[in-house]
Amino acid sequence: MLCGVLRRIGNYSVEGFQNRLKLQKTVYLLQAFGIYLGYEYNWYLYGPYSPGLARDAYEVSPRLGLLEPVRFADDETEMRFQVFTEFLGEYKDDPQWLELVASLHMLNRVYEGKNQKDIFRRMAKKQPYLTEANRLAAWNHLQDFGLVTEST
């Protein structure tokens, strides 16, 4: 399933840190849209990270280009996938943007009930290289798709 989904989203690779970062954050966000592929995430230096996904990605990497893109059997999942690809939009190949939105989403879930300022403060401590303006743009993007609800 992982190969088919990745083929449908785009060209993914485990070669190089930026590609692995992109892979980790893309699958995290896919699952945030309710398309669960079975990966558990914890916080790592660059936001959400799944050791299980890393292991599986290396295992399936040689076959990635050989498999056909997957379509989901039920209409509801297929619709969620379409919204997910709309969410990714022009950012699907931008590892830093993917890191930013995935990290904000995860921190918002972990610190449920905290407001946006608290989440931004925590993120600034964990990832100070991501700017306040970028955090705000990413937060608004997450809000537009219903992935965070706190606004102030």
N, C-alpha and C positions, 0 to 999 in steps of 0.2 A: 504494500500500500504506500509506504513512504516514497519509493522510487516514482510511482505513478503520479503522486501528488506533486512532488518536486518537479517532475517533467512538465506538468501542466502549469505550474507557477512560472517556471523559467529554468535557466541553466544554472545548476548548483554544483559546487565542487568542494572537496575537503582540502584542496591544495591552497595553502596560504592562510594566514590568520584572518584576514578580512573576509574571505569566502566562508570560513567556518563561523565567524561572527554573524554574518548574513544568514546562514543556514539556521543557526540556533534561534535567532530572533524571529525569523520568518515562521518557523514551526511553532514557537511560543505564541505568536500573534494569531496564527491559524487556530490554535486551540482556544485562544481567548474568544474567538468567534463561534465557539461551540462545536468545532470539528476536532474531536479528541482522537489523537493518534496513539495515545498511551504513554506519553512522556511526562515525567515529573520533573519539575524545575526547582532549583534553589538559587540563591543569590551568589554570584561570583564577581570577580573584579569588574566585568563589563556588563553587569545586569543578569537577567535570567539565563541559567545554564542547565542543561540536562546531560549528565554523564551517559545516560542510556541512549540518547539521540546521537551523541558523539561516537559511541561505539557502533551503533547501527549505521551511521552515515559512512564510516570507514569501511564497514562490511559491504554495503550495497554500492559503494562508489564505482567499482569496476563495471557494474551492470546498469548504471544510471542512464546512459545513452541508448541502451538496448531495449528498454521497456517503453510501452506506449503511455501517454498521459491518461490518467484515470478520470472517469466521470462517476459521480456519486449516484447510487441507485435510487435514493429517495429525493423527491423534489425539494423538500425543506433543506436538506444538507447542501444540495446543489445551489439553492438560492443563497444560503449563508456563504458558500464559497465565492459566488459572484460578488457579494457585498465585500468579502475579504479582499478580493483582487481589486475592487474599486478603492478600498482603503489603502492598499499598497500603492496603487497608481504609479506615479513617476518616481516614487521613493523605493521601489522594490529592489533596486540595485545599489542603494545607499546604506552601507553598513552603519554609519554613525546615526542616521535618522532612525533606522530600525532599532539600534541600541537604545536610543532616546525614548521612543514610544513604548517599546517593550519594558524598559526599566520603569518608566512612569506608571505604566499599567500595573506592573508587579508591586511596586511600592504602594500604590493606591489600594490594592487588594490586601497586602500584608498589614498596612496601617489603616484599615477600614475605620471610618469615623473621623479621621484626621482631615483637616482642610487642605486646600491646594498649597497654601503657604508652608504648612508643615511638611508636606510631601516634597516641595521644591527645596526646602532647607535640608532635608535628609539626602536628597539627590545631590545637592551641591557638595555635601560632605563626601559622598561616595564617588561621585563623578564630576569633579570641579571643572573639567575641561569642556563640559557641555554648558553652553551659555544660558542665561536667564531668558533671553529672547527666544532661543530655540526651545527651551522647556515650555514656554507659554504657547508657542506655535504647535508643538507636539500635543500638549494638553488639549488645546482647542480641537485638534484633529481627532483625538480620542473621544472627546465630547460629541463631536459631530456624528460619530458612529455609535454612540451609546456605550462606549467602553469605560468611561468615567462619568460621574454625575456631579461631583463637588465642583463648584465654580469659583469660590472665593476663599 
